[in-house]
Amino acid sequence: MNKTGYIEIISESMISGWVLKDPGEQETPVPEIRINGKQVGCCLLTTLRADVLRRTGFVGIGIFFAISKHLISERNDIEVVWPNSLDLIPGGKKTLFRDITTQGQLQFSNNRITDLEISLTQIRSLLKLMGVDLKIPPKHLQARVSGAYYSQFFDHGKEMFEDIERILQSRGLSFTQFEKVLDFGCGCGRFLIPLSFYSKPTKLYGTDIDQEAIDWLRTHYPVFADLAVNKPSPPTKYSNDLFDFVFSISIFTHLPEQMQHDWLAEMSRIIKPGCYGIFTVHGEKFYSGIPKNSQKEFLTKGFSYQISAATDGLPDFYRSSFHTHHYIMREWSKYFEVLYIEKEGIGKNQDAVLVRKRR
């Protein structure tokens, strides 16, 4: 089955859009990006697109690519294809930049970005008239957090927080009952900024290893209870038994094993007895990222730390870690009661681990 899709945004370093998922496919394949017929990279991120499902009746998968600036040119034939040479658009290759036809002549379509920028400026002007002056984190800080620069950055933050609330409610809990909440690894505010609009920002704390991201948040969103920079190793500056709830998305997915133990102990120190945390891990969905020569050791031990591609602006140790649920129950129980592990519980992506500090 040929894949049908649409390219929505092309900027100087990012391409995004969506593609329809073949109902017969068990797994979502990873599309490739090619320049003049040569593969230069694979999709950085795929997400479900509910809006496409509503419009078409088929599952829509959002796709995001980062691309070097020098490759963005009218002279380059840029296309997105699926494995096994299946094209994104039925009927042949889709040349992303020359997608407006005028009297049979293909024209360059850079005007879409200009129009978008004008619309966003107008929206911001209206918000200012209403007394709201929203600040958007710069592109490189967003990419540092999520691996890409894309339009659903804050939507995904809110949606993942809604997953946290759903998990809490399944255990008779709610985010609303907590008085002091810490986002451990808050970055430039993908979660904290949306949360500040429908929760008391004065009960929200954030900490991260990224000094630049914390400085940006402090400057543009001084509404939070506290924003702090933490060192690579504990302790944090927080006192014992301070927080009712701590959540951490995509942090324990990147740390070496001993550092994970150190930080789990620190999370236990700063959470109140009887209170809770939710942390995410790479579950079965990501096991294919473990090299074959490490698979046997991983399945025996239950943990693997791999030297994957480094993230610009973050320390060299910040790579890729993988856990089995058995490992989490065995090792994390040294620090907490492990109440529940939900497969792909956050963003239909990473596994969510709900813990409670023993009284």
Buried (B, 14 or more C-beta within 10 A) or exposed (E): EEBBBBBBBBBEBBBBBBBBBBEEEEEBBEBBBBBEEEEBBEBBBBBBBEEBBEEEEBBBBBBBBBBEEEBBEEEBBBBBBBEEEBBBBEEEBBEBBBBEEEEEEEBEBEEBEEEBEEEEEEEBEEEEEEEEEEEBBBBBBBBBBBBBBBBBBBEBBBBBBEBBEEBBEEEEBEBEEBEBBBBBBBBBBBBBBBBBEEBBBEBBBBBBBBEBBBEBBBEBBEEBBBBBBBEEEBEBEBEEBBBBBBBBBBBBBBBBBEBBBBBBEBBBBBBBEEBBBBBBBBBEBBBEEBEEEBEEEBEEBBBBBBEEEEBEBBEEEBBBBBBBBEBBEEBBEEBBBBBBBBEBBBBEBBBBBBBBBEE
